[in-house]
Amino acid sequence: MTILVTGADGYIGWPTALRIAERTDDRVVAVDNFARREWVSEIGSTSAIPIREMEERLGAAKAKLDVYNLSFVEGDLTDKDFVDELLSVHEPDTVVHTAAQPSAPYSQINGERANYTQHNNLQATRNLLWGLEEHDLTDSHFIETTTTGVYGAPEFPIPEGGATMENQGERDDVPFPAMAGSWYHLTKSHDAANMRLAHQQFDIPISDVRTAIAYGTETAETRGDDYHLKTRFDFDYYFGTVAHRFCAQAIAGYPVTVYGKGEQRKPFVSLEDAVEGLARLALTDPDERPDDYTVYNQVTRAISIVEIAETISDVASEFGYDVAVEHFENPRDEDETHKMEIENDRYMDLVGEQAQSFEEGVRDIFETLTQYEETITAYEDRFLPGVLEDRIEEEQADADEVAAELD
Ligand SMILES: NC(=O)c1ccc[n+]([C@@H]2O[C@H](COP(=O)([O-])OP(=O)(O)OC[C@H]3O[C@@H](n4cnc5c(N)ncnc54)[C@H](O)[C@@H]3O)[C@@H](O)[C@H]2O)c1
């Protein structure tokens, strides 16, 4: 048996590949094109936790975790020839697809990056789905981390999957409408639609895992070593997710800022819980998993912005940081009390109990980040947007000047 893990150099993909490889004797083939490293360096930032080269990561997996069944292939999943070769050589029984450009703000910088994000994410998924069909691998289980962002923020409780639509007295079950609010999030709505279609047309068993905002620095496997096994941690405006950015800001001496009431809740899952869910799905016996297109809401709890800020402030004080929570008038047009009720029964049945609470995750983050305070303060101007936008503007002005001189 072979399990393919795409995006295996990434925040979620790396610890997922480790967990799966640790739990099975089957071959685990990790794939990545290291694009995430380039995007973060393009916006002038860095992972707070230094990330080693893949060869060193794999060496540490052997030395510290006795993981000998994990190998790596470098390649771009938007390249159909690469994907065809990957699938025909390795013939995976399971694909855990975490590769994507996952930043909403990055996808919103300009049209070029919106195009890049949509092309990258959609083409990678299409190549894999069509590849499974064209290489006679339609029994392989395809698992993708989409996002809870595909649901937007509706007024009613979010179902785990589709919706019921009523029109002129008739009702039917339909896929959830694409209510995503960014060019990135919409790639996952489109992926969800393409996965449904691939299931309908090719009969591929599919798990569409709608991942919530992940928090934390550690999983059982990354704790196995102080350096080489760690996963990345971004804290800049584009790639740092909300709780991670707040923690880094607290370490750099900034207050945590809450706009308006801050009672609106966002869905969260710890890295540990996210990795466990993906590993369980990947390792489920084919006779026991759903043979269908199944949606899992990979969320353990919705947390309000105020609670996030206060938890971070409390945990920060345990580490000797005095972090104020400041309230400002909300510049955004948003419902400051949105409840974000979200069904997750199917996901919780899969993982059992939540393994790590938000507070425990924040404690892990502080434990890790206090070692890298210098890196965070050196890059603290990256908490705000603008660095890349300013450079794009300058480049455009230079190009205009050259064009004017040539005229
Ligand atoms: N982190 C979160 O909070 C979160 C929340 C919801 C959904 N997700 C989803 O989970 C997945 C993993 O997210 P993450 O936070 O680990 O992101 P990440 O950027 O750290 O990992 C994605 C990896 O995919 C690789 N990749 C991207 N395009 C590729 C391509 N064309 N070919 C080969 N490799 C490619 C990148 O180099 C990167 O290492 C993504 O699909 C993301 O959309 C993440």
The ligand as a MOL file (V3000), in Angstrom:
LIG
                    3D

  0  0  0     0  0            999 V3000
M  V30 BEGIN CTAB
M  V30 COUNTS 44 48 0 0 0
M  V30 BEGIN ATOM
M  V30 1 N -3.5020 26.3620 8.3070 0
M  V30 2 C -4.7930 26.5920 8.4120 0
M  V30 3 O -5.2500 27.2260 9.3760 0
M  V30 4 C -5.7450 26.0660 7.3590 0
M  V30 5 C -7.1200 26.3270 7.5250 0
M  V30 6 C -8.0210 25.8330 6.5680 0
M  V30 7 C -7.5490 25.0990 5.4960 0
M  V30 8 N -6.2100 24.8750 5.3470 0 CHG=1
M  V30 9 C -5.7640 24.0900 4.1840 0
M  V30 10 O -4.8730 23.0860 4.6400 0
M  V30 11 C -3.8440 22.8760 3.6650 0
M  V30 12 C -2.4780 23.0660 4.2840 0
M  V30 13 O -2.3760 24.3810 4.8010 0
M  V30 14 P -1.0580 24.9000 5.4830 0
M  V30 15 O -1.4440 25.9340 6.4560 0
M  V30 16 O -0.2560 23.7260 5.9170 0 CHG=-1
M  V30 17 O -0.3460 25.6260 4.2450 0
M  V30 18 P 1.1720 25.5680 3.7720 0
M  V30 19 O 1.3430 26.6270 2.7460 0
M  V30 20 O 2.0780 25.5900 4.9500 0
M  V30 21 O 1.2710 24.1380 3.0820 0
M  V30 22 C 0.9170 23.9190 1.7370 0
M  V30 23 C 2.1040 23.2680 1.0460 0
M  V30 24 O 1.7220 22.9800 -0.3120 0
M  V30 25 C 2.8240 23.2440 -1.1450 0
M  V30 26 N 2.3080 23.5240 -2.4930 0
M  V30 27 C 1.4930 24.5380 -2.8650 0
M  V30 28 N 1.2520 24.4810 -4.1860 0
M  V30 29 C 1.9240 23.3910 -4.6630 0
M  V30 30 C 2.0580 22.8200 -5.9440 0
M  V30 31 N 1.4800 23.3650 -7.0220 0
M  V30 32 N 2.8110 21.6960 -6.0770 0
M  V30 33 C 3.4190 21.1330 -4.9950 0
M  V30 34 N 3.3170 21.6410 -3.7460 0
M  V30 35 C 2.5840 22.7620 -3.5840 0
M  V30 36 C 3.5150 24.4600 -0.5140 0
M  V30 37 O 4.8750 24.5730 -0.8830 0
M  V30 38 C 3.3420 24.1880 0.9830 0
M  V30 39 O 4.4600 23.5210 1.5340 0
M  V30 40 C -4.1430 23.8300 2.5170 0
M  V30 41 O -4.9000 23.1670 1.5520 0
M  V30 42 C -4.9800 24.9080 3.1790 0
M  V30 43 O -5.8030 25.5370 2.2490 0
M  V30 44 C -5.2960 25.3410 6.2510 0
M  V30 END ATOM
M  V30 BEGIN BOND
M  V30 1 1 1 2
M  V30 2 2 2 3
M  V30 3 1 2 4
M  V30 4 1 4 5
M  V30 5 2 4 44
M  V30 6 2 5 6
M  V30 7 1 6 7
M  V30 8 2 7 8
M  V30 9 1 8 9
M  V30 10 1 8 44
M  V30 11 1 9 10
M  V30 12 1 9 42
M  V30 13 1 10 11
M  V30 14 1 11 12
M  V30 15 1 11 40
M  V30 16 1 12 13
M  V30 17 1 13 14
M  V30 18 2 14 15
M  V30 19 1 14 16
M  V30 20 1 14 17
M  V30 21 1 17 18
M  V30 22 2 18 19
M  V30 23 1 18 20
M  V30 24 1 18 21
M  V30 25 1 21 22
M  V30 26 1 22 23
M  V30 27 1 23 24
M  V30 28 1 23 38
M  V30 29 1 24 25
M  V30 30 1 25 26
M  V30 31 1 25 36
M  V30 32 1 26 27
M  V30 33 1 26 35
M  V30 34 2 27 28
M  V30 35 1 28 29
M  V30 36 1 29 30
M  V30 37 2 29 35
M  V30 38 1 30 31
M  V30 39 2 30 32
M  V30 40 1 32 33
M  V30 41 2 33 34
M  V30 42 1 34 35
M  V30 43 1 36 37
M  V30 44 1 36 38
M  V30 45 1 38 39
M  V30 46 1 40 41
M  V30 47 1 40 42
M  V30 48 1 42 43
M  V30 END BOND
M  V30 END CTAB
M  END
